[in-house]
Amino acid sequence: MMNLCKEINKKIDGIIWVFASSGIILLMLAILIVWTEFVLRLVVGLFVMIVAYAFLHAAYKAWSIKKEIEKHFKF
């Protein structure tokens, strides 16, 4: 049982890092897109920023779920 919980914990950690790093990369990409040719790139940059926010929010939610699971099972 404890081995299964450690494996689940590792998988959740991996998901958190993937979402957080994807969100940061997309946020930097959005900043680079917006700095040239204003109107069209503003729309594309805003879309990329929304996707980046979604990834960062998903990483935060996965982290909070992980904390709740750890609190419930008292790891």
N, C-alpha and C positions, 0 to 999 in steps of 0.2 A: 504494500500500500504506500509506504513512504517512497519507494523507488518510483512509483507511478506519479506521485505528487511532485517529485523533483523533475521528472521528465516534462510534466505539464508546465511547471515553473520555467524551465529552460525555453520551451516553445513560446510561452507568453513573453518572456524577455526578448526573444528574437523578433517577435511581431512588434513589440514596442520600439525597438531600435530601427526596424525597417520603416515604420510609419514616421518616426521622428526625423530620421535622416532624409526620407523622401520629401517630407514637408519643408525642411530647411533648404534642400536643393531646389525645390520648386519655388520657394520664396525668393531665393537669389536669382533664379531664372526670370521670375516676374519683374524684379527690379531692373534687370538688364534689358528686358523687352520694352519696358515703358520709356526708357531714356532716349529712344529714337522714334522718328515718325509718329507723331502724337496720336491721332484719333484711332486709327485701326489698331495700333499697338497698345493703346490704352485699354481697349476692349479685351484684347488677347491677354494682356498683363493682368487685368482684373480677374479674368477667368482662371488664370494660373494661380493667382493669389487665393482665390476661393478654394481651389483644389488643394493648395498647400495648407490652408486653414483646416480643411476636412481631414487631411492626413495627421496634422498635429493634434486635432481634437480626438481622432480615433486612437492615437497613441496615448493620450491622456486618459481616455476612457478605459483602454486595455490595462493601463497601469493601475487605475483605481479599482478595477475588477480584480486584478491580481492581489492588491492589498486587502480587499474584502475576503478573498479566498484564504489568504494567509491568516487573516484575523479569525476567520471562522474555524479553520483547522489548527490554529495556534502553532505555526511552524517556528 
